[in-house]
Amino acid sequence: MQFSSSRFGEIEVEDDKIISFPRGLTGFEALKRYCLLDTDKAVKWLQAIDAPEIAFSLVDPFVMFTDYSFTAVDEVEEFLECKKVEDLLVLVVATITGKDMSVNLRAPIVINTSNMKAAQLMIIDERVPSKVVLPNPAQR
């Protein structure tokens, strides 16, 4: 499938790489189809296929926060039709404001890479921060 993105131009993605969010993402419930674009950096982009102006920057929370964890209820695994936990890819939305990048650890995006079905979880645990500003490598 080929489509246009306002940020990345023309994109071609194989049909089996289209990520389906049956419930959409928070605030974007009507958008169900996305693709994941890798960059040469730690940031990946989740591009909406049906809205060329919508793309989210994502990062792997386990790389930056070695103690990050959460428990997904059985219903999530059933919803994603997950047979092996190794098939799950967990990413969090990164927001860039000025020179700072922050992530929301309470709303991870979980993708079952075996069937490309995905969901955004809402973790209700006060110990898990909703906004963490990442250290700027230039300021180290």
Secondary structure, 3 states (H helix, E strand, C coil): CEEEECCCEEEECCHHHCEECCCCECCECCCCEEEEEECCCCCEEEEECCCCCCEEEEECHHHHCCCCCCCCCHHHHHHCCCCCHHHEEEEEEEEEECCEEEECCCCCEEEECCCCEEEECCCCCCCCCCCEECCCHHHC
